[in-house]
Amino acid sequence: VEDFLDIAIGYSLLACFSQLKPMMVAIGTGSYFIIYRILAYRMLNVTCRPWPSGSESIGVWQEIMDCIATIAVTCNVALCTFVMEPIKHWPLETKFLFFILAEKGLFSLRSLICAMLKDQPDDVTRIYDQMDESAKVLTIPPLVASPKAHDFSRVNIGLAACLSETSDDASDAD
């Protein structure tokens, strides 16, 4: 949780405010590279390998990152409209109109790009298809009853016959 929290905070700061100081992107990337190399060293040499636990995805953090990206669009358009040259000198009504149109246009572009991208890459789909075919080949077919099935309806599996024979044997011994 803590590692993803650091990533989410850094991503939100870079995504929302990097247009004010573009050099912040290079500095932030370099800083995070050094930080994660130090964390990797700590994980390998100090705390050693953690107990492995599988996961399908990053879970709720994906939704948090999507929310940060949505807020970043609004924040960047607002900064561009109300802080940066030359738009900050436009009349207020024109700035609001530009803000609304730019924001809706960028949201539409983001939705279009998300719709064009697949949820699962082609190589992962091929791997899953190959695993399914391998599973079909490797599975043992279920046992099927042979057409020459024996009729066991007349076989006595009860204990009544055995008890009567032992009682007959006991009476003969007397």
N, C-alpha and C positions, 0 to 999 in steps of 0.2 A: 504494500500500500504506500509506504513512504517513498519508494523509488518512483512510482507512477505520479505521486503528488508533486515531486520535484520536476518531473518532465512536464506535467500539466501547467505548473506555474511558469516555467521557463517558456513553454510554447505560447502561453497566453500573453506574456509580456512581449515576446518577439512578434507575434501575429498582430497584436493590437497597436503597438506603438513603434514599430521599426521604421515606419516612413518618416517619423520626426527626426531620427538619427540613423540613417542607413548603415553607418559604420557599426552600430550596435549589433547587427546580424553577424558580422565577422567576429567581433569580440565575444559575443555570446556562444557562437559555434566553437571557437577555440577554447573558451572556458569550460563548456560542457564536455568537450573531448578530453581535456585534462582531468576533470572531475570523474568522469566515468572510467578512465584508465586507473585512477587511484581506487575507485570502488571495486573494479575488477581485481586489482592486486589484493585488496583487503579480503574479497570473497575467496580468492584462491589460496592465499598464504596465511591469513590470520584466522578467519572464521571457518575456513575449509569449505568443502562442498556441502550445500544444503540438501536436505532430503528431497528427492525429485517428486514433484506432483504434476500430473498432466492437466492440460487445460485446452479447451477448444478455441478460445479467443481471449481477449483482454477484458471481456465482460462489460461491466458498467462504465469502465474507463473509455470505451469507444464512444458511448453517448456523451460523456463529458467532453471529449475532444471535439466531437461534432458541434456541441453547444458553444465551445470556445471559438471554433471556426466561424459560426454564425454571428457571434458577438463581434468578432474581429472585422467582419465585413462592414457592419454598422459603424464600428469605431473608426475604421480607416476612412470610410466615406465622410463621416462627421469631421474628422481631422482635416481631410482634404477640403471640405466645404467651408468650414468656419475658421480655420487657422492658417492654411497655406495660401500663398500668393497664386494667382491674381484673384481667386474666387472670393477671398475674404473681404474684398472691397466692393463686391456686387451689392445691389439692393437686397434687403432681407427677404422679400417675396421670391426673388430670383434664386437666392441661395437655398431656400426651402424647397423650391421646385426642383432645383438641381440635385439636392440631397435625396429627395424622394425618388426621382427618376434614376439616379445613379445607383442607389441602394437596390431598388427593384430590378434594375438591369443586371447588377452583379449577382443577386440572388437567382435570377432566371438563368444566367450563365452557369452558376454553380450547380443548379438543379439539372441543367442539360448535360454538363460534364459527368455528374453522378449517374445519370440515366444511361449514358453511353458506356461507362465503365462497368465491367462485370464484377459480381461479388466474389467470384472464385477464378483465379487465373487458369489459363488453358492447361498448363503443365500439371497443376493439381487435379484438374478434372481427368486428365489422361491417367494419372497415377491411381485415382480412385476406380476408374474403369478397369485398369489392369488388375487391381486388387480384387475386384468383383469377379473377373474372369478366372483368376487364379483360385479363388475360393470355390468356384463352381467345379473346377477340375479336381481340386484336392479333397472335396467333401466325399464321403462314402455314401453311395446310394442306399436308401432304406431297404430293409429286408422285405422281400415279397413272398407271400405264401406260394409254395409250389402247387402246380395243378394236381399232382398226385398226393393230395393230403390224405392222411390216414384217418379212419373213423375210430375215435376213442370213446364213443358213446356207450359202449358195453363194458368198458373197463371199470371195475369196482375199486374205488379209492377210499371207501369208507372203512371204519374200524369195526363195524357190526359183524362182518364175516370173520374177522380175526378173533373177536371176543367169543363168538360162538364156537370156534374151533378149539380155543384154549379151554373153554368150559367143558367141551366134549372130552378133551384130553384129560382134564382133571377128574371127571366122573369116571372115565375108564381106569384111572389109576387107583380109584377106591376099590 
